[in-house]
Amino acid sequence: MQINSQTGPQARAPLAVPFYYGWVVLTLSFLTTLTAAGIRAAPTVLIHPFEREFGWNRATISSAISINLLLFGVAAPISGWLLDRFGPRRVMIGSLFLLIFGVSATTIMREFWQLVLLWGFVVGLGAGGVGSVLSATVANRWFVARRGLVLGILNSASSTGQLIFLPMLMAVIVHAGWRVGSLIPVAVAITLIPLVFFWMCDDPADLGLEPYGTGEHAAPTGRLASLRGVPSASASVSLREVFSSSTFWLLAGSFFICGGTANGLIGTHLIPHEIDIGIPQVTAATLVGVMGGLNFVGTVFSGWMT
């Protein structure tokens, strides 16, 4: 639904579309998160090439990946502050530049500390900048109706990135080497930057719009109103209130377990283990990609139910 909340002339959308502009914002956010997730998951197909070329053992390589995962999580509250202060558009572009630099520089690395710096810190922070916090911000700013579905679609981008990038990267690595394979997500990220720069908008108010479905839902009042479509200037939730909520800690604990198992164990070590027991490399990556595809279905469906 498109509602003009201004009496003056309406700002012109950067891309003329016959539907609510929030769906363009959703698409750009989805593609950016998908690319970042594909890059963050790439080390699982790089472990074997790193072992062969540099002689590093798996525990050593995994320590760099663990830093990547740690920074991916630590970046979330930083990203949330940056999103509030500078808007999604700038954060998305900055994160894409970090990812491009980190992955590109990895192709010329020679020492283990370079892997830690580039893939652990730079890529970890870049991927964390456009993680789940971006999804929540876009869904909250642009949508009241269908917000659960929108959030499910955006959160499924991580699984979609795994589904698309892992088999493709493994196929290229097998035939052309890991350096050529690493440049594929770099090329995708470079392509996204001008799209985000020209077409991404931070807030529907910038275009004279209100969140999608505002007229269909009565605006709630109270201290949690800012989480339900009311502009953040009219209501806010303090960190003290958040940390005192049992719901927050239950959600945080659930995400912690999911991150430790899905991202930490399966996402890092399943493909190398499959290769070790004789499963062909591309087949191993495809199996994990299929798991990501089913995750996509479950995430979107649960968002729709919510």
N, C-alpha and C positions, 0 to 999 in steps of 0.2 A: 504494500500500500504506500502511496506517495502523497504526503501532505505538506503543503507549503506553510511554514509557521511564521513567515516574514511578510510584512506589508509592503516593503520596498522591493526593488527589482531582485529577482532570484539569480544567484550565481550560476554561471554556465558550467555544466558538467564537462570534464575533460574529454569524455567519449560519449557521443550521442547514441543512446540506446533506447529502445521502445519500452523498457521495463525499469523497475526500481534500481537505482544505481548501486545499491548495496550488494546486489548479486555480482557486479563487476568486482567490487572490493573483496567479496568472498572468494571469487575465482583467483584473483591475484594473491591473496593470502594463502589459499590452498596450494597454489603452485610453488610459492616461496617456501612454505613449510615442508612440502613434499621434497623439494630439492635439498633443503638443509638436512632433512631426515635421511635422505639417500646418502649424502656425504657422511653424516655422522655414523651410519651403519657400515660404511665401506671398509673399515679395518678388518671386518671378519673375512673378507675375501683377499685381504692383503697379507694376512699372517704368514701363509705358506711362501709367497714370494719374498717377503722380508727374511724369513728363516734361511731360504736358499741363497739369497744374494749377500746378505750382511752377516750371516752366521749368528744372529741373535736367537736365543732360545725363546720358547713361547711365553714363559713367565715374564721375561724381560719386556717383550712386546706388549703383553697384557698390562703391565704396569703403566705404560703410556696410554693405553686405551682406558684404563681406570681413571686416569687424570682427566681424560676427555669426558667421561661420564660424570665425574665430580663437577667439573666446570660447567657442563651442560645443566646440572641442577643448580649450582650456585648462581649461574647467570640469570635464572628465572626472576628472583626478586629485583635484581639490577635492571633487567629488561622491563619489568613492570613499572619501575620508577621512570625509566627512559620513555616508555610508551605514554605515560601520563604527562611527562614534561615536553616531549618533542613530537609525539604522535607516531602512529604505526609506519607511515611512509618513510621517515628518516631512519627509524630503527631497522626496517626491512632492508633498505639500501646499505646501511652500515654493516649489517650482519652478512649480507651477500658479498660485500667487499672483503670482509674478514675471511669468509670461506674460500673465496677465490685465491686470496693471497696464501692462506695456509696450505691448501691442497696443491697449488702450483709450485710453491717453494719446496714441498715434500719431494717432488720429482728430481730435485738436484741435491738432496741431502746425502750426507756421507757418514755422519756420526749419530749415535743413539740420542744424545741430548737434543739434536735437531728434531728428531721425531717427537720427543716429549714437548718441546717448545711449540712446534708447528701443529701437530695433530692433537696433542694433549691440551695446550692452552688456547691457541688461536682458533682452531676448528671447534673446540669445545665451547668457547665463548660465542663464536659466531652462530653455531647451531642452537645454543640456548637462547640467543636473542630473538629467534623466531619460532620458539617452541609453543607450549600450551598457553603461555601467557598472551601471546599474540592472538591465538584463537579465541580466548575468553574476551579479550578487549574488543575485537571486531564484532563478535556475536553480541556483546553487551551494548556497544555503541550504536549498531546499525539495525538490530532486530529486537522486537518485542514478541510478535507472532513468529512462530517457527524457530524460536531461539534454540530449543533443544536439538532440533534437526540440524540447524546451522552449525552448532557446536560439535555435533557428532560428525558432520562432514569435515570440518576443519581438523578435528582431532584424528580423523582417519587418514589424514595426509601422511602421517609418519608410517603407517602400514603400507600405504600406496607407494611411498618412496622406496620402501624395502622391496615391494613386489616388482617394481619397475627396474630399479637400479641394480640390485644384487645379481640377478641372472645375466643382465646385459654386461655389467662390469666383469663378471667372471668369464663370459665368453670372449670379451676383448682381451682380458689378461692372458687367457690360454693361448690365443692366436697372435697377439701383438705385444704382450708384456704389460706389467702393472703401471708403468709410466704413461703409456698411451691410454690405458683404461682410466687412470686418474683424471685425465683431461676431459673426459666426457661430462661429468657433473660440473666441471669448471665452465665448459662451454654453455651448458644449460643456465648456470647462474649468471653468466655474462649476458645472455639473451634476456633474462628476466629484468635486469637492472633498468633498461630504458622503459620497459612496460610499466614497472612500478613507479618510476620517476614521473612519467607523463600521465598515467591513468589512475594511480592510487589516490584516494582521498582519506583524510584522517577522521572526519566526523560528518554525519549527514547535515549538521547545521551549516557547514561550509558551503553546501549547495542549496541552502534554503529548505532542507528536508527535515523530517522527523523520522525516528526509527520505524522500520517497517512494522505495520500492524498497530501503531499507537492508537489510532481511532477505534480499533476493535477491542481494546483492553483498557479498562479503567486504570488510570495511573495510581498505584498504591502510595500510601503515605507511611511515614515512620523512618526510623534510622537506617533500615535496609533498603530504602527505596531506590538508592543509586544502583543496586544490583538488579533492578527489575525494569530498567528502561528510563527512569527519571534521570535527567542530567545530573552529573556528579556535583555541580555547584550547589544543588539544593539539598543534598544529603550525602553523608559519608560514613564510613565505618573505620574506626581507629584500629591500630594494631593490637591494642590492649583488648578490645572487644573480640577481635579475631582469635587471639591466642587463648582467650578464656572460654572459647567455644569447644565443646567436646566433638561436635561435628567436624570442625577443622582438623583436629588431631586424628580422628578416624579416617578422614580422607587422606591426610598426609601419610598416615601409616600404610594405607592401602597402596598409594602411589609408590611409597618406598619399597614395599615388597614386590610390586610389579616391576619397578626399575631394576631391583637386584636380580630378579629371576629372568624376566623377558629380555631386558637390555643387557644386563650384566653377564648372565650365564649363557642363555640361549643365543642372544644376539651377537655375542662375541665368539663363543667357542663351538657352536653346533656345526657350522660349515667345516672348520678345520678337522673336527672329530669325524664327520662323515667322510671326508677325504682320506683320513687315516685308516678307516676301516674298509676302504676300497670303493666307495661311491664316486663316480666320475664328478669332476669339479663343477661343471655346468649344472648337472643334475642336482648336486648338493645345494647349490645356490638357488635353484628353482624350487626345491622343496621348502626352503625357508621363505622364498617369495610367496609360495602358495599359502603358507601360514599367515603372512602379512595380508594376503587377499581376503582370507576368512576373517581376520581381525577387522579389515575395512567393513565387511558386511555387518559384523557384530556391533561395531562402533556407530555406524550410521543408523542401524535399526534401534539400538538403545537410545540414541539421541531423538529419534522419531517418537519412541514410546514415552520418553521424558517430556 
